[in-house]
Amino acid sequence: MHGRNWLVRRTERRLAPHLGRLRYVASSRRIFWKVLLPCLAAGFIYGTIAEFVSPIRSTREAGHFNDPAFFVLTSMVTGVVLWSMTLVGSFRNLLVFDGGIVAKYSQKRTLLVIPWADIAPGSIKAVTTADGTDPDRRLVARRKVSLGAGGRNALVFQARDSFWVFASDHDPAPLVLAIHGAMNDAGTPGAARAAAGALPAVVLTGRTALD
């Protein structure tokens, strides 16, 4: 199964007794390349400050810049470390089990499990945009929760008095079909009727209210 890494397998072993078989793994990623240069610039700023505040090595004095290669190296490493912190939210998955949807499973305290009974089948819908921008930015609701890292397509559904959005660059059809297949097999009321209205994806051309 695509996307079934060690973290997914660990979650699968933990939740299988309650949610059943893992059916599908939907992935979403968004790497923030645009912030790499600002982070490198910040690394050089920190490196410059360090030159005037404290010695990097015990054998030289602060503020002399007598080792340019070491200064450049440490500044670049600092910038890359700052940029790598943005990767924490750059990769996200949505897991479809027999009994429901699972997200934010990297830690027990953030684990989100939404059983099929909590989801309104008629609210499930695939959306996209004509210009390739993130449709999540165009969806408006009193209570909206983003589960994906971003992308040009998105899955939207309503559960627990909130609208949940999983944006990704991948085709949302396999995810929608996996959800409806699991809901049908679980006997969720209204799942069969709602499947026909979930696809094809709705093209958003402006701000769209979900409520």
N, C-alpha and C positions, 0 to 999 in steps of 0.2 A: 504494500500500500504506500503510495507516494506521501512523503511527509511524516512517516512513522519513525521518528527518531527516538533516542533513548528516553527523552523526557515524556514523549507521548506514550511510549511503552510502559513507563513507570506509572503514569496516570491511568492507563488502561488496566493494569493489574490491580490498582487500588480501587477503581470504580466499577469494574466488571461485575462484581457480585451484586451491585445495586442497580446498575444501568444496562447491563447486558453487553452485547458485542459492539465493538467499535466498527462503524460502517464507513466513515469517510473523514478525511482530514483536509480542511480548507485552509490554505495558507495566505498570508498577507505580509508584505514587506515594503518598507520605504526607507531607503538609506539617504540620509541628509548630507549629500555631497556638498551642497552650497555652504554649509557651515564649516567645512574643512579649512578653508583659507582663513576665516576669522579666528578659528581655534589655533592655527599655526601662528597667526599674528599675536594672539594672546600669549602663546608659549614664548615668543621672543620678548614680549613685554615683561613676563615673569622672569625670564633669564636675565634681562638687563637690570631689573630691580635687584636680583640676587647678586649681580656683580658689584653693586654699590652698597649692599646691606651686609652680606656675609660671604666669606670665601667658600667656593664650592669644594676646593681641595684644601687640606690642612697645610700644604706647602706654599701657598701663595696668599697674597693679601686681596681684600675685596676692592673692586673698582678699577682693576688694572687691565682687564681684557687681554691678558698676556697669553691666553690659549684660545684663539678664535675658533679652532676646529671643535674643541670641547664645548665652547659656548653655543655654537650652531647646533651641534648634536643634541645637547641637553634641551635646548629650546624647542627643537623639532619634536623630540620625544614627548616633551610636556604638551605640545599642541596636539599631537596624535592621541595622547591619553585623554585630553579634554574632549576631543572629537569622538573617541570610542565610547564615551559615556552616553552619547546620543543613540548608540546602537541598542540600548536597553529596550526602547520602545519601537524599534525598527522591524522586528520580526514577531508576528503573532499568528496563532492558529485558532481555528474553531473546530471542535471535535463533535461529530455526530454519532451518538450511541443509539442502541435500540430504545432506550428510555428517555432520551433528551439531548440537549446541547450542553457542551462543556467549554468554558473559556477561562483565561487567567489562571491556568493550572500549575504554573511554575512553583508556586508556594501554596501551602495549605491555607494560609490566612487570606489569600486572594482568590481562592478557587471559587468559580461561579458555575453552578449547575442549574439549568433551567429545564425541568421536565416538560413533556409534551402537554400535560394537563394545564400548564401555566401559559401556554402560547395560544393566541387566537389564530386558528388556521387561515381565516380569511384575510389576516393582516400581512401574511407572508408575500413578499414581492421583490422581484429583482429590478434594479434601477441602474441607469447609466447616463452618461452625458455625451452630447455630440462632439464637444471639443476636447474630450479626454481628461477634463478636470475631475477632481474628487467629488462625487455626488453627495457625500456626507455633508459637505459645506453648504449645499443648497437645500437640505432637508431641515425643516423647522418644526419643533414640537416643544410643548411645555416641559416634558421630561424626555431627554434623548441621551442614550449611552452609546459611545463608539467602542466597538470591540476590535476593529481592524487597525492596521497601521496606515492605511490609505490606498487609493487606487482609482481607476476609472470606472469600475463597476461596484455594485454593493447589493447586499441582501438586507432587507428590512423586515422586521416583525415586531409585534406588540406582545408584551408579557409583563405582568406585575406592574401595571399602570405606567409603563414606560415603553418607548420605542427604542429598539436595539438595532444598530447599524454595523454591518461587517463589510468594510470596503476593501477591495482587492483588485489587482490587475488581471486576475484570472476570470474566465468565463463563469458566471454564477449559476449556470444551468445545472451542472453536476451536483452542486451543493443543494440547490432547491429540490432536485429530484431525490437526493439522498434523504433530505428532511421529510419530504412527503411520503417516501417509501417507508421510513421508520414510523411515521405517524399512522399510516394506514395499517401497518402490521401490528401496531400497539392498540388499534381500535379507537383512535382519537376521533371524537365526533366532529364531522365537518371536514375532515382531512381530504377526502376524495373530491369533494366539490371545490375546495379551495385550490387544489393542484392546477386546475385549468386556468385560473386567473393569475397565477404567480409568474408565468412566462408567456410571451417573451418579455424582455426587460423594457421597462418604461424609460423613455428618453427625457431627461429633465432639461428644460431650457431656461429655467429661472428658479427663484426661491419657491419651494413647494411645502405647504403645510401638511403635516401628518395627522394632526388632531382633527 
